[in-house]
């Protein structure tokens, strides 16, 4: 009976590791360690796009981790959601910087997933980033950090496929592409807002999501129908940190909007962003 049941489940459930193909397991110990076995760290895409908040990642985007993310996103390997959500929760915790939080007072963590295009959600049958964000919020609550998901961002115009585009073209492709859904700003109050995504490469997507959150909430406050107090931390902290750590400055052509962006950031910016994976060369050296 046990053998018959196993054969039946093999027909409807994946039995090979999505990361390396090891048989009889959806996620082997080795690939689980690659995904979440290390300490999440700050990552810095260079050149850094204007408006990009601090970003924390759990693992380098390579080999097994790449395979796991693609299996979940493109092939609907939903049994991986829990492990991916746990890895994302680790990156969120790294940004919090301890029980008091490095970016604000204690409170509920509000995870804002970067939205997928509607056609992509229809084609895949699910929204992978939102699904992982829900799993991450559950993991954070399980380990004592109040957390919830506010899927308030949406695409307001179509964008081209990002694959094959360099950093500059990605910025142009995404400029003005996202907005806060009507009434979404009311879901953001009373917590530390953290942008979440599965992956960061050039940082263009997270920078655009941060812009949409900043400008959307500023506009709502100006109209008098937004939260009664700012829901984002002041982004000038990020600028001070960059100067103190001596991070390599971007070339002038990448900061053509720096004065304008600084004015917007002073009104409010996302606390930080958390992702599961990032290119290996963007990870900070431990201790820096």
C-alpha positions as CSV (number, residue, x, y, z in Angstrom):
1,X,0.0,0.0,0.0
2,X,2.8,2.4,0.9
3,X,4.5,1.7,-2.5
4,X,1.3,2.2,-4.4
5,X,0.7,5.6,-2.6
6,X,4.3,6.7,-3.3
7,X,3.9,5.8,-7.0
8,X,0.7,7.8,-7.2
9,X,2.1,10.9,-5.5
10,X,5.1,10.7,-7.8
11,X,2.8,11.3,-10.7
12,X,1.4,14.5,-9.3
13,X,4.2,15.8,-7.1
14,X,7.8,16.6,-8.0
15,X,10.2,14.0,-6.4
16,X,13.5,15.3,-7.6
17,X,15.3,18.3,-6.0
18,X,14.4,21.4,-8.0
19,X,17.9,22.7,-7.4
20,X,20.2,19.8,-8.4
21,X,17.9,16.9,-9.5
22,X,18.6,14.7,-6.5
23,X,15.9,12.0,-6.4
24,X,13.1,11.5,-3.9
25,X,13.2,15.0,-2.4
26,X,11.8,18.4,-3.5
27,X,14.7,20.2,-1.8
28,X,17.8,18.4,-0.8
29,X,19.9,19.4,2.2
30,X,22.7,20.7,0.1
31,X,20.4,23.0,-2.0
32,X,18.6,24.1,1.2
33,X,21.9,25.2,2.6
34,X,22.8,27.1,-0.6
35,X,19.5,28.9,-0.3
36,X,19.5,29.9,3.3
37,X,22.6,28.5,5.0
38,X,24.6,31.7,5.0
39,X,24.0,35.0,6.8
40,X,22.0,37.4,4.7
41,X,24.0,40.6,3.8
42,X,23.7,44.0,2.3
43,X,24.1,44.0,-1.5
44,X,25.0,47.0,-3.7
45,X,24.4,46.9,-7.4
46,X,26.8,49.2,-9.3
47,X,26.1,51.6,-10.8
48,X,23.5,52.2,-8.2
49,X,20.2,53.6,-9.7
50,X,18.9,56.8,-8.2
51,X,16.3,56.1,-5.5
52,X,17.4,52.6,-4.7
53,X,16.9,51.8,-1.0
54,X,19.3,49.6,0.9
55,X,18.9,46.0,-0.3
56,X,19.6,42.8,1.7
57,X,19.8,39.3,0.1
58,X,20.1,35.8,1.5
59,X,22.0,34.0,-1.2
60,X,24.1,34.5,-4.4
61,X,22.1,34.0,-7.6
62,X,23.9,31.0,-9.0
63,X,23.5,27.3,-9.7
64,X,21.1,25.7,-7.2
65,X,19.5,29.0,-6.1
66,X,18.9,30.1,-9.7
67,X,17.3,26.7,-10.4
68,X,15.0,26.9,-7.3
69,X,13.7,30.4,-8.1
70,X,13.0,29.5,-11.8
71,X,11.3,26.2,-10.7
72,X,9.0,28.1,-8.4
73,X,8.3,31.0,-10.8
74,X,8.1,29.4,-14.2
75,X,7.2,25.7,-13.5
76,X,4.9,26.2,-10.5
77,X,6.9,24.2,-8.0
78,X,4.8,25.5,-5.1
79,X,6.3,23.1,-2.6
80,X,9.3,25.4,-2.6
81,X,7.3,28.4,-1.4
82,X,8.0,27.7,2.3
83,X,11.7,27.4,1.9
84,X,11.9,30.5,-0.4
85,X,9.7,32.4,2.1
86,X,12.0,31.5,4.9
87,X,15.1,32.7,2.9
88,X,13.3,36.0,2.2
89,X,12.4,36.4,5.9
90,X,16.1,36.1,6.7
91,X,16.9,39.0,4.4
92,X,14.1,41.0,6.0
93,X,15.6,40.3,9.5
94,X,19.0,41.3,8.3
95,X,17.6,44.7,7.4
96,X,15.9,45.1,10.7
97,X,19.3,44.9,12.4
98,X,18.0,43.6,15.7
99,X,14.9,43.8,17.8
100,X,14.8,47.6,17.7
101,X,15.3,47.8,14.0
102,X,18.1,49.6,12.3
103,X,15.7,51.7,10.3
104,X,13.0,52.7,12.8
105,X,11.2,51.9,16.0
106,X,9.8,48.5,16.7
107,X,6.5,47.7,15.0
108,X,4.8,45.6,12.4
109,X,6.9,44.9,9.3
110,X,4.8,45.6,6.2
111,X,6.1,43.6,3.2
112,X,5.3,45.2,-0.1
113,X,5.9,42.7,-3.0
114,X,7.0,44.0,-6.3
115,X,4.1,43.2,-8.7
116,X,4.3,40.8,-11.6
117,X,2.7,41.8,-14.9
118,X,-0.9,40.6,-15.3
119,X,0.0,38.6,-18.3
120,X,2.8,36.8,-16.4
121,X,0.5,36.0,-13.5
122,X,-2.1,34.5,-16.0
123,X,0.6,32.5,-17.8
124,X,2.2,31.1,-14.6
125,X,-1.1,30.6,-12.8
126,X,0.2,32.4,-9.7
127,X,2.1,35.5,-8.5
128,X,5.4,34.1,-7.2
129,X,6.7,37.1,-5.4
130,X,3.4,37.7,-3.6
131,X,3.3,34.0,-2.6
132,X,6.8,34.2,-1.2
133,X,6.0,37.4,0.6
134,X,3.1,35.7,2.4
135,X,5.3,32.8,3.4
136,X,8.0,35.2,4.6
137,X,5.4,37.1,6.7
138,X,4.3,33.9,8.3
139,X,7.9,32.9,9.1
140,X,8.5,36.3,10.6
141,X,5.4,36.0,12.8
142,X,6.4,32.5,13.8
143,X,9.7,33.7,15.1
144,X,8.3,36.7,17.0
145,X,8.3,39.6,14.5
146,X,4.9,41.0,13.7
147,X,4.5,41.1,9.9
148,X,1.9,41.4,7.2
149,X,1.8,41.7,3.4
150,X,0.4,44.8,1.6
151,X,0.3,44.1,-2.1
152,X,-0.4,47.7,-2.9
153,X,1.7,48.2,-6.0
154,X,0.5,47.6,-9.6
155,X,1.7,48.2,-13.1
156,X,0.1,51.2,-14.8
157,X,1.6,50.5,-18.2
158,X,3.1,47.6,-20.0
159,X,6.9,47.1,-19.9
160,X,9.2,45.1,-22.1
161,X,10.9,41.9,-21.0
162,X,13.9,42.9,-18.9
163,X,16.0,40.0,-20.1
164,X,18.9,41.2,-22.3
165,X,18.6,44.8,-21.2
166,X,21.5,46.6,-19.7
167,X,21.1,48.8,-16.6
168,X,20.4,52.0,-18.4
169,X,17.8,50.4,-20.6
170,X,16.1,48.7,-17.6
171,X,15.8,52.1,-15.9
172,X,14.2,53.6,-19.1
173,X,11.9,50.6,-19.5
174,X,10.6,50.8,-16.0
175,X,10.4,54.6,-15.5
176,X,6.9,55.5,-14.3
177,X,5.7,51.9,-14.7
178,X,4.4,51.3,-11.2
179,X,1.9,53.0,-9.0
180,X,0.0,52.5,-5.7
181,X,-3.4,51.0,-6.3
182,X,-6.3,53.2,-5.3
183,X,-6.7,53.1,-1.5
184,X,-3.5,51.1,-1.1
185,X,-1.8,53.8,0.9
186,X,-4.2,53.1,3.8
187,X,-2.7,49.6,4.1
188,X,0.8,50.9,4.7
189,X,0.3,52.9,8.0
190,X,1.7,51.8,11.3
191,X,4.6,49.8,10.3
192,X,8.1,49.6,8.8
193,X,7.6,49.2,5.0
194,X,10.0,46.8,3.3
195,X,10.0,46.2,-0.5
196,X,10.4,42.5,-1.3
197,X,11.3,40.7,-4.5
198,X,12.8,37.4,-5.5
199,X,15.9,38.8,-7.1
200,X,17.9,42.0,-7.6
201,X,20.3,42.5,-10.5
202,X,20.7,46.1,-11.6
203,X,18.3,47.4,-9.0
204,X,16.1,49.2,-11.5
205,X,12.9,47.4,-10.5
206,X,13.3,48.1,-6.8
207,X,14.2,51.7,-7.5
208,X,11.0,52.1,-9.5
209,X,8.9,50.4,-6.8
210,X,10.5,52.7,-4.2
211,X,9.7,55.8,-6.3
212,X,6.0,54.7,-6.7
213,X,5.7,54.2,-2.9
214,X,7.4,57.6,-2.1
215,X,5.4,59.6,-4.6
216,X,2.1,57.8,-4.0
217,X,2.2,58.4,-0.3
218,X,3.4,62.0,-0.6
219,X,0.6,62.7,-3.0
220,X,-2.0,61.1,-0.6
221,X,-0.7,63.1,2.3
222,X,-0.9,66.3,0.3
223,X,-4.5,65.5,-0.6
224,X,-5.2,64.8,3.1
225,X,-6.4,61.2,2.5
226,X,-3.3,59.3,3.4
227,X,-1.8,58.0,6.7
228,X,-1.7,60.6,9.4
229,X,2.0,60.2,9.9
230,X,4.8,59.2,7.5
231,X,5.1,55.5,7.0
232,X,8.6,55.5,5.5
233,X,11.9,56.4,7.0
234,X,14.0,59.4,5.9
235,X,16.2,58.4,3.0
236,X,18.9,60.8,4.0
237,X,20.1,58.1,6.4
238,X,21.1,56.1,3.3
239,X,23.1,59.0,1.9
240,X,25.0,59.4,5.1
241,X,25.8,55.7,5.3
242,X,27.1,55.8,1.7
243,X,29.5,58.6,2.6
244,X,30.6,57.1,5.9
245,X,31.4,53.7,4.3
246,X,33.3,55.2,1.4
247,X,31.2,53.3,-1.2
248,X,32.4,54.0,-4.8
249,X,30.4,56.9,-6.1
250,X,28.4,56.6,-9.3
251,X,29.3,58.6,-12.4
252,X,27.6,61.9,-12.8
253,X,25.4,60.7,-15.7
254,X,23.7,58.2,-13.2
255,X,22.8,60.9,-10.7
256,X,21.3,63.5,-13.1
257,X,18.2,63.6,-10.9
258,X,19.9,63.6,-7.6
259,X,18.7,67.0,-6.4
260,X,15.1,66.2,-7.3
261,X,15.3,62.7,-5.8
262,X,16.7,64.1,-2.6
263,X,13.8,66.4,-2.2
264,X,11.3,63.5,-2.6
265,X,13.3,61.2,-0.4
266,X,13.4,63.8,2.4
267,X,9.6,63.4,2.5
268,X,9.7,59.7,2.9
269,X,11.4,56.6,1.4
270,X,11.0,52.8,1.9
271,X,12.9,51.5,4.9
272,X,14.9,49.1,2.8
273,X,14.4,46.2,0.4
274,X,14.8,42.4,0.9
275,X,15.3,39.8,-1.8
276,X,16.2,36.1,-1.9
277,X,19.1,36.3,-4.3
278,X,21.6,38.8,-5.9
279,X,24.7,38.4,-8.1
280,X,27.6,37.2,-6.1
281,X,29.8,40.3,-6.8
282,X,27.2,42.7,-5.3
283,X,27.5,41.2,-1.8
284,X,29.4,43.3,0.8
285,X,32.4,41.7,2.4
286,X,31.5,40.5,5.9
287,X,32.4,43.2,8.5
288,X,32.2,46.1,6.1
